């Protein structure tokens, strides 16, 4: 894979605050009669790019829904979830600091919405742009900048439903980037993409890390982990199963145990892939 280039329109980011990006302490989360998390704790720094890795059913989706405030932990007499040091965040300030790109989001957009409107909707955390939304010239200009940065200006006036999955995914990334967040959470970003679209998206992820963004990647795909990611948190059965430096975590024995199947691990230029034994 080619060496990543610096993003031409990267936001200048200064990471000097030692406040954790995400701090979860003793969270218990039940969905129906099933307790997915029981006394779950996890802390992620603002200054490292991390992958949350685990098989289906490990708790990755529940973790994302917690961070997006779609579900809530059981009440405790202490703060259970803090994002950037705050238990309750001002939504407008949070958008400027943390962008979350969920796999579910792609399915919620109308096929008729235009690519530019997808990106514009990031200013309102909405699905599309509606009559009551008021956009400034500065916001319109910011959208054009992001479209250029992601090399998708040709998609601006095309209907979302006419685009490939890879093109749609890049517009959704643009939706998050319009607020210039320092931190991004990506949910299985290349799932369903062909090789060309996958490599293009992975290249963009590398550029974002190189330009100063913190990436939190939530996935079960080993091949999605860019070389710049330094920490691996392994989830299994609603618990932090293992946590540490990437080179210590990504081993054949650990991955075989995590996924319950014997694998052979291949590494090349900082990228990893697994194959059956």
Residue pairs with C-beta under 8 A, 6 or more apart in sequence:
1 199
1 202
1 203
1 269
1 271
2 203
4 203
4 206
4 207
4 210
5 207
6 207
6 210
6 211
7 149
7 207
7 208
7 210
7 211
8 148
8 149
9 145
9 146
9 148
9 149
10 149
10 207
10 208
10 211
10 212
11 180
11 182
11 211
11 212
11 213
12 212
13 182
13 211
13 212
13 213
15 46
15 47
15 182
15 212
15 214
17 46
18 46
19 46
19 84
19 85
20 43
20 44
20 45
20 46
20 82
20 84
20 85
21 44
21 45
21 46
21 83
21 84
21 98
21 183
21 214
21 216
22 42
22 43
22 44
22 67
22 81
22 82
22 83
22 216
23 42
23 43
23 44
23 81
23 82
23 83
23 85
24 40
24 41
24 42
24 43
24 66
24 80
24 81
25 41
25 78
25 79
25 80
25 81
26 39
26 40
26 41
26 76
26 78
26 80
27 37
27 39
27 40
27 41
27 66
27 73
27 80
27 81
28 35
28 37
28 38
28 39
28 40
28 73
28 74
28 76
29 35
29 36
29 37
29 40
29 62
29 66
29 71
29 72
29 73
29 74
30 36
30 74
31 62
31 71
35 238
36 59
36 62
36 238
37 59
37 62
37 73
37 238
38 238
40 59
40 238
40 239
40 240
41 240
42 63
42 233
42 240
44 50
44 216
44 233
45 214
46 84
46 182
46 183
46 214
47 214
48 214
48 230
48 231
49 209
49 214
49 215
49 216
49 217
49 226
49 228
49 229
49 230
49 231
50 215
50 216
50 217
50 229
50 230
50 231
50 232
50 233
51 216
51 217
51 218
51 219
51 224
51 225
51 229
51 231
51 232
51 233
51 246
52 60
52 63
52 216
52 217
52 218
52 219
52 233
52 235
53 219
53 220
53 222
53 225
53 232
53 233
53 234
53 235
53 249
53 258
54 60
54 220
54 234
54 235
54 236
54 241
54 258
55 220
55 236
55 258
55 259
55 260
56 220
57 237
58 220
58 235
58 236
58 237
58 238
58 241
59 235
59 237
59 238
59 239
60 187
60 218
60 219
60 220
60 235
62 71
62 238
63 218
63 235
64 100
64 102
64 185
64 187
64 218
65 71
66 72
66 73
66 81
67 81
67 83
67 100
67 185
68 100
68 102
73 80
73 81
79 87
81 87
83 89
83 94
83 98
84 94
84 97
84 98
91 125
95 122
95 123
95 125
95 179
95 181
96 179
96 180
96 181
97 181
97 182
97 183
98 181
98 182
98 183
98 184
98 185
99 122
99 176
99 177
99 179
99 181
99 183
99 184
99 185
100 176
100 184
100 185
100 187
101 172
101 173
101 175
101 176
101 184
101 185
101 186
101 187
101 189
102 187
103 187
103 188
103 191
104 187
105 127
105 172
106 165
106 168
106 169
106 172
108 127
109 118
109 127
109 128
109 160
109 168
110 127
110 128
110 160
110 161
111 159
111 160
111 161
111 162
112 159
112 160
112 161
113 128
113 159
113 160
114 156
114 157
114 158
114 159
114 160
115 147
115 152
115 155
115 156
115 157
115 158
115 160
115 163
115 167
115 171
116 143
116 147
116 156
116 157
117 128
117 129
118 128
118 160
118 168
118 171
118 172
118 174
118 175
119 143
119 146
119 147
119 156
119 171
119 174
119 175
119 178
120 129
120 133
120 135
120 139
120 140
120 143
120 178
121 127
121 128
121 129
121 175
122 174
122 175
122 176
122 177
122 178
122 179
123 133
123 135
123 139
123 178
123 179
124 133
126 133
129 135
139 178
142 178
142 180
143 174
143 178
144 153
146 174
146 177
146 178
147 153
147 155
147 156
147 174
149 174
149 177
150 170
150 173
150 174
150 177
150 204
152 167
152 170
152 171
152 174
155 163
155 167
155 170
155 171
160 168
160 171
163 171
164 197
165 192
165 193
165 197
166 193
166 194
166 196
166 197
166 198
166 200
166 201
167 197
169 189
169 190
169 193
169 197
169 201
170 200
170 201
170 204
173 189
173 201
173 204
176 184
181 213
182 212
182 213
182 214
183 213
183 214
183 215
183 216
184 208
184 213
184 214
184 215
184 216
185 215
185 216
185 217
185 218
186 205
186 215
186 216
186 217
186 218
186 219
187 218
187 219
188 218
188 219
188 220
188 221
188 224
189 201
189 205
189 217
189 219
189 224
190 197
190 198
190 201
190 202
190 221
190 223
190 224
191 219
191 221
193 201
198 223
202 224
202 226
205 215
205 217
205 226
206 226
206 227
206 228
208 215
209 215
209 226
209 228
209 229
210 228
215 226
215 229
217 224
217 225
217 226
217 229
219 225
222 250
222 255
222 265
222 272
222 273
222 274
223 271
223 272
223 273
225 232
225 246
225 250
225 271
225 272
226 270
226 271
227 269
227 270
227 271
228 270
229 246
230 245
230 246
231 243
231 244
231 245
231 246
232 242
232 243
232 244
232 245
232 246
232 249
232 250
233 240
233 242
233 243
234 240
234 241
234 242
234 243
234 249
234 254
234 258
235 241
236 258
241 258
242 249
242 254
242 258
243 249
250 265
250 267
250 272
251 265
252 263
252 264
252 265
255 263
255 265
255 274
256 262
256 263
261 276
262 276
262 277
263 274
263 275
263 276
263 277
264 274
264 275
264 276
264 277
265 272
265 273
265 274
266 272
266 273
266 274
266 275
